[in-house]
Amino acid sequence: MRRLLELQQKLLPDLIQVLRQRYMLLRSIYHLQPIGRRGLAQAMDTTERILRAEVELLKETGLLHVTAAGMSLSEEGQQVLDDMEPLVGELFGLTDLAERLQKKLGISEVIVVQGNADQSPWVKEELGRVGARVLKQVVQEGDIVAVTGGSSIASVASHLTPSASFKNVQFVPARGGLGERVELQANTLASAMAAKTGASYRLLHVPDRLHPEALQTLVKEPQVQDVLSLLGETRIVLHGIGDAVTMARRRNYSEEELEELVETGAVSEAFGYYFNEAGETVHRMPTIGLQLEEVHKAERVLSIAGGESKAKAILSFAKQSCQNVLITDEGAAHTLLSTRL
């Protein structure tokens, strides 16, 4: 397969690029459907004029339906996407990117999806789709799956479907509430994942950021103790990786606290821990939930983060050496590969 692609690249250098563009167009429509041409042009960072000819071609070949509501994939268009799925990695160089990143970061498995989440909103949906697929592959009956909040994990939740693999599985929030939209909180996502898969869930009704005295009081509550006991038995951790300052702002840190955080050299955040470029913990929130030592004990740790802006954070957290799988995008991958360790 690789040799065939090399020959095609030499004899028909434009073919791969055309295939890539049309695959990205179909994949964008799949995630955003139904969508109008203007909205699609904005999502793909292109112009309606450039898009018009491609859309007409795909419509004529029967891969798209166009209605007053917008464009959507036909059954044939969906089948083309499904048929191309096993080929995409080799075809567009994603397999090579993943292998290089795997060696550089020392992570057992790296999966790279097309695009850059910083530029195209549909890429985050693609990260979620692949994350849902990987979770379905690794989950086992009776597992406890700890999940964090955030938009990347919310995208995973939206792509999960019922499966026998999730029999007697419990989704448990890795932490309490966060000062952000309710639909992105770990509690909400744990319940959503359970509803999508037919599994069960538990909730952790505590604030994300606590005064030390309040923490000591709440941690003694029987319901909190039950959830913490489950988290201690976690086999799979599903989490995002955040930029340190961005996450601190979302948790309503004061300007003074933000300045102190920047002075520590914090670049990444996960599970309430803030890490510098060397992967060292430089700040820890007083919070109730999954602890870093429990993450290290988990059998499967699935990290999902994309966009070139997340490269520093991904590299920082990778130095914790606790990830089994990293799912990222081309934007982050290219930036990471050009960054010195």
C-alpha positions as CSV (number, residue, x, y, z in Angstrom):
1,M,0.0,0.0,0.0
2,R,2.7,2.5,1.0
3,R,4.7,1.6,-2.2
4,L,1.6,2.2,-4.3
5,L,1.1,5.6,-2.7
6,E,4.7,6.5,-3.4
7,L,4.3,5.7,-7.1
8,Q,1.1,7.7,-7.3
9,Q,2.8,10.6,-5.7
10,K,5.5,10.5,-8.4
11,L,3.2,9.9,-11.4
12,L,0.1,11.8,-10.3
13,P,1.3,14.3,-7.7
14,D,-2.0,16.2,-7.7
15,L,-4.1,13.2,-7.1
16,I,-3.4,12.8,-3.3
17,Q,-4.1,16.5,-2.7
18,V,-7.4,16.3,-4.6
19,L,-8.4,13.2,-2.6
20,R,-7.5,14.9,0.6
21,Q,-9.5,18.0,-0.1
22,R,-12.6,16.0,-1.1
23,Y,-12.3,13.7,1.9
24,M,-12.0,16.7,4.2
25,L,-15.0,18.2,2.6
26,L,-17.1,15.1,3.1
27,R,-15.9,14.7,6.7
28,S,-16.7,18.3,7.5
29,I,-20.2,17.9,6.1
30,Y,-20.6,14.7,8.1
31,H,-19.9,16.4,11.3
32,L,-21.8,19.7,10.6
33,Q,-24.8,18.4,8.6
34,P,-27.2,19.9,7.6
35,I,-25.1,22.9,6.8
36,G,-25.3,25.7,4.2
37,R,-22.5,26.6,1.8
38,R,-21.6,29.8,3.7
39,G,-21.3,28.1,7.0
40,L,-19.3,25.3,5.5
41,A,-16.9,27.8,3.9
42,Q,-16.4,29.4,7.2
43,A,-15.8,26.1,9.0
44,M,-13.2,25.0,6.4
45,D,-11.6,28.4,6.3
46,T,-12.2,28.8,2.5
47,T,-14.5,30.8,0.2
48,E,-17.9,30.0,-1.2
49,R,-16.5,30.4,-4.7
50,I,-13.9,27.8,-4.2
51,L,-16.3,25.5,-2.5
52,R,-19.1,25.8,-5.1
53,A,-17.4,23.6,-7.8
54,E,-16.5,20.9,-5.3
55,V,-20.0,20.7,-3.8
56,E,-21.5,20.6,-7.3
57,L,-19.2,17.7,-8.3
58,L,-20.0,15.7,-5.1
59,K,-23.7,16.4,-5.6
60,E,-23.6,15.1,-9.2
61,T,-21.8,12.0,-8.1
62,G,-24.6,11.2,-5.6
63,L,-22.5,11.7,-2.5
64,L,-24.4,14.8,-1.2
65,H,-28.0,15.7,-0.7
66,V,-28.8,19.5,-0.9
67,T,-32.1,20.8,0.5
68,A,-33.4,24.0,1.9
69,A,-32.0,23.0,5.3
70,G,-28.5,22.7,3.8
71,M,-26.1,19.9,2.7
72,S,-25.9,16.4,4.1
73,L,-24.3,13.2,3.1
74,S,-26.2,10.6,1.1
75,E,-26.0,6.9,2.0
76,E,-23.4,6.6,-0.8
77,G,-21.4,9.5,0.6
78,Q,-21.4,7.9,4.1
79,Q,-20.3,4.6,2.5
80,V,-17.4,6.4,0.7
81,L,-16.2,7.8,4.1
82,D,-16.5,4.4,5.7
83,D,-14.5,2.8,2.9
84,M,-11.8,5.4,3.0
85,E,-11.4,5.2,6.8
86,P,-8.7,2.4,6.8
87,L,-6.8,4.2,4.0
88,V,-6.7,7.7,5.4
89,G,-3.7,7.3,7.6
90,E,-1.4,6.1,4.8
91,L,-3.0,8.2,2.2
92,F,-2.5,11.5,3.9
93,G,0.6,10.8,5.9
94,L,-1.2,10.6,9.2
95,T,0.3,7.2,10.1
96,D,3.8,8.6,9.6
97,L,3.1,11.6,11.7
98,A,1.7,9.4,14.5
99,E,4.7,7.1,14.4
100,R,7.1,10.0,14.7
101,L,5.2,11.5,17.5
102,Q,4.9,8.2,19.3
103,K,8.7,7.9,19.3
104,K,9.3,11.5,20.3
105,L,6.8,11.5,23.2
106,G,7.3,7.9,24.3
107,I,3.6,7.1,24.2
108,S,2.4,3.6,23.4
109,E,-0.1,4.7,20.8
110,V,-0.7,8.0,19.0
111,I,-3.5,8.6,16.6
112,V,-3.5,11.8,14.4
113,V,-6.6,13.0,12.7
114,Q,-6.8,15.5,9.8
115,G,-6.9,19.2,10.3
116,N,-6.3,21.8,13.1
117,A,-8.9,22.2,15.8
118,D,-7.7,25.8,16.3
119,Q,-8.9,26.6,12.7
120,S,-11.8,24.2,12.0
121,P,-14.5,23.3,14.5
122,W,-15.2,20.0,12.8
123,V,-11.8,18.7,13.8
124,K,-12.8,18.6,17.4
125,E,-15.7,16.4,16.4
126,E,-13.3,14.2,14.5
127,L,-11.2,13.9,17.7
128,G,-14.3,12.9,19.6
129,R,-15.4,10.4,16.9
130,V,-12.0,8.6,17.1
131,G,-11.9,8.9,20.9
132,A,-15.3,7.1,21.1
133,R,-14.0,4.4,18.8
134,V,-10.9,3.8,20.8
135,L,-12.9,3.8,24.1
136,K,-15.3,1.1,22.7
137,Q,-12.2,-1.0,21.7
138,V,-10.6,-1.0,25.1
139,V,-13.5,-1.0,27.5
140,Q,-14.4,-4.3,29.2
141,E,-17.4,-5.5,31.1
142,G,-17.4,-4.2,34.7
143,D,-14.9,-1.4,34.0
144,I,-14.9,1.9,35.9
145,V,-14.2,4.8,33.5
146,A,-13.2,8.1,35.0
147,V,-14.0,11.1,32.7
148,T,-13.0,14.8,33.0
149,G,-14.9,17.7,31.6
150,G,-14.2,19.9,28.6
151,S,-15.2,20.3,25.0
152,S,-13.0,17.5,23.7
153,I,-14.5,14.9,26.1
154,A,-18.0,16.3,25.3
155,S,-17.3,15.5,21.7
156,V,-16.4,11.9,22.7
157,A,-19.8,11.6,24.5
158,S,-21.7,12.8,21.5
159,H,-20.2,10.0,19.3
160,L,-20.7,7.1,21.7
161,T,-23.3,4.4,20.8
162,P,-24.9,1.4,22.7
163,S,-22.6,-1.7,22.7
164,A,-22.4,-4.9,24.6
165,S,-18.8,-3.8,25.5
166,F,-20.3,-1.3,28.0
167,K,-22.2,-4.0,30.1
168,N,-21.9,-3.2,33.8
169,V,-19.6,-0.3,33.0
170,Q,-19.7,2.7,35.3
171,F,-18.8,6.2,34.2
172,V,-17.5,8.3,37.1
173,P,-16.6,12.0,37.0
174,A,-12.9,12.5,37.7
175,R,-13.7,15.7,39.7
176,G,-16.5,17.9,40.8
177,G,-18.0,20.9,39.1
178,L,-16.0,23.5,37.1
179,G,-16.8,27.2,36.7
180,E,-18.0,26.7,33.1
181,R,-21.0,25.7,31.1
182,V,-22.9,22.8,32.7
183,E,-22.9,20.7,29.5
184,L,-19.1,20.6,29.7
185,Q,-18.8,19.5,33.3
186,A,-17.5,16.0,34.2
187,N,-20.8,15.1,36.0
188,T,-22.8,16.0,32.9
189,L,-20.5,14.1,30.6
190,A,-20.4,11.0,32.8
191,S,-24.2,10.8,32.8
192,A,-24.3,11.5,29.0
193,M,-21.9,8.7,28.2
194,A,-23.9,6.3,30.3
195,A,-27.1,7.3,28.6
196,K,-25.5,6.9,25.1
197,T,-24.0,3.4,25.9
198,G,-26.5,1.8,28.2
199,A,-23.9,1.9,31.1
200,S,-24.4,3.4,34.6
201,Y,-22.9,6.4,36.2
202,R,-22.2,8.1,39.5
203,L,-22.0,11.9,40.3
204,L,-19.7,13.9,42.4
205,H,-21.6,16.8,43.8
206,V,-18.8,19.0,45.1
207,P,-17.3,22.3,43.8
208,D,-14.1,22.0,41.7
209,R,-12.2,24.5,43.7
210,L,-12.4,24.3,47.5
211,H,-11.1,26.0,50.6
212,P,-8.9,23.4,52.4
213,E,-11.2,23.4,55.4
214,A,-14.3,22.7,53.2
215,L,-12.4,20.0,51.4
216,Q,-11.6,18.2,54.7
217,T,-15.3,18.4,55.6
218,L,-16.8,17.2,52.3
219,V,-14.3,14.4,51.8
220,K,-15.9,12.7,54.9
221,E,-19.4,12.7,53.4
222,P,-20.5,9.0,52.7
223,Q,-21.6,9.8,49.1
224,V,-18.3,11.5,48.3
225,Q,-16.4,8.6,49.9
226,D,-18.3,6.1,47.7
227,V,-17.3,7.9,44.5
228,L,-13.7,8.3,45.6
229,S,-13.6,4.6,46.3
230,L,-14.8,3.9,42.8
231,L,-12.2,6.3,41.4
232,G,-9.5,4.4,43.2
233,E,-10.5,1.3,41.2
234,T,-10.5,3.1,37.8
235,R,-9.2,1.0,34.9
236,I,-9.8,3.6,32.2
237,V,-9.2,7.4,32.4
238,L,-10.6,9.6,29.6
239,H,-9.3,13.2,29.8
240,G,-8.4,16.3,28.0
241,I,-5.3,18.4,28.4
242,G,-5.7,22.1,29.0
243,D,-3.5,25.2,28.6
244,A,-2.6,26.3,32.1
245,V,-3.6,29.9,32.0
246,T,-6.8,29.2,30.0
247,M,-7.9,26.6,32.5
248,A,-7.1,28.9,35.5
249,R,-9.2,31.7,33.9
250,R,-12.1,29.3,33.5
251,R,-11.8,28.6,37.2
252,N,-12.0,32.3,38.0
253,Y,-8.5,32.7,39.3
254,S,-7.8,36.3,40.3
255,E,-5.2,38.4,38.3
256,E,-2.8,38.0,41.1
257,E,-3.2,34.3,41.2
258,L,-2.8,34.1,37.4
259,E,0.5,36.1,37.6
260,E,1.8,33.7,40.3
261,L,0.8,30.7,38.1
262,V,2.7,32.2,35.1
263,E,5.7,32.8,37.3
264,T,5.8,29.1,38.2
265,G,6.2,28.3,34.5
266,A,2.9,26.4,34.3
267,V,2.0,25.5,30.7
268,S,-0.5,22.6,31.1
269,E,-3.3,21.4,33.3
270,A,-4.9,18.0,33.9
271,F,-6.9,16.7,36.9
272,G,-6.4,20.0,38.8
273,Y,-2.6,19.7,38.6
274,Y,-0.6,22.3,36.8
275,F,2.7,21.3,35.1
276,N,5.7,23.2,33.7
277,E,7.5,22.4,30.5
278,A,9.6,19.7,32.2
279,G,6.3,18.0,33.3
280,E,6.9,18.9,37.0
281,T,3.9,19.8,39.2
282,V,4.1,23.5,40.0
283,H,0.6,24.1,41.4
284,R,-2.2,21.9,42.6
285,M,-5.8,22.9,43.2
286,P,-7.4,21.9,46.5
287,T,-10.1,19.6,44.9
288,I,-11.9,16.3,45.4
289,G,-11.5,13.7,42.7
290,L,-9.1,11.5,40.8
291,Q,-5.5,12.0,42.1
292,L,-2.4,11.9,39.9
293,E,-1.1,8.7,41.5
294,E,-4.4,7.0,40.7
295,V,-4.0,8.1,37.0
296,H,-0.6,6.4,37.0
297,K,-2.2,3.2,38.4
298,A,-4.9,3.1,35.7
299,E,-4.5,0.5,33.0
300,R,-5.6,2.7,30.2
301,V,-5.2,6.5,30.0
302,L,-6.7,8.1,26.9
303,S,-5.7,11.7,26.3
304,I,-7.5,13.9,23.8
305,A,-6.2,17.3,22.7
306,G,-5.9,19.0,19.4
307,G,-4.9,22.3,17.8
308,E,-1.4,23.8,17.5
309,S,-2.1,26.0,20.5
310,K,-2.2,22.8,22.7
311,A,1.2,21.6,21.6
312,K,3.1,22.9,24.7
313,A,0.5,21.5,27.0
314,I,0.5,18.1,25.3
315,L,4.3,17.9,25.5
316,S,4.3,18.9,29.1
317,F,1.8,16.3,30.2
318,A,3.4,13.6,28.1
319,K,6.4,13.8,30.5
320,Q,4.2,12.4,33.2
321,S,4.6,9.0,31.3
322,C,1.2,7.8,32.3
323,Q,-0.6,7.9,28.9
324,N,-1.3,4.8,26.8
325,V,-3.1,6.6,23.9
326,L,-2.9,10.2,22.7
327,I,-5.5,11.3,20.1
328,T,-4.5,14.6,18.5
329,D,-4.7,16.4,15.2
330,E,-2.2,17.5,12.4
331,G,-2.0,21.1,13.8
332,A,-0.7,19.9,17.2
333,A,1.4,17.1,15.7
334,H,3.4,19.3,13.3
335,T,4.0,21.8,16.0
336,L,5.1,19.1,18.5
337,L,7.5,17.5,16.0
338,S,9.2,20.9,15.4
339,T,9.5,21.6,19.1
340,R,12.7,20.6,20.9
341,L,12.3,18.4,24.0
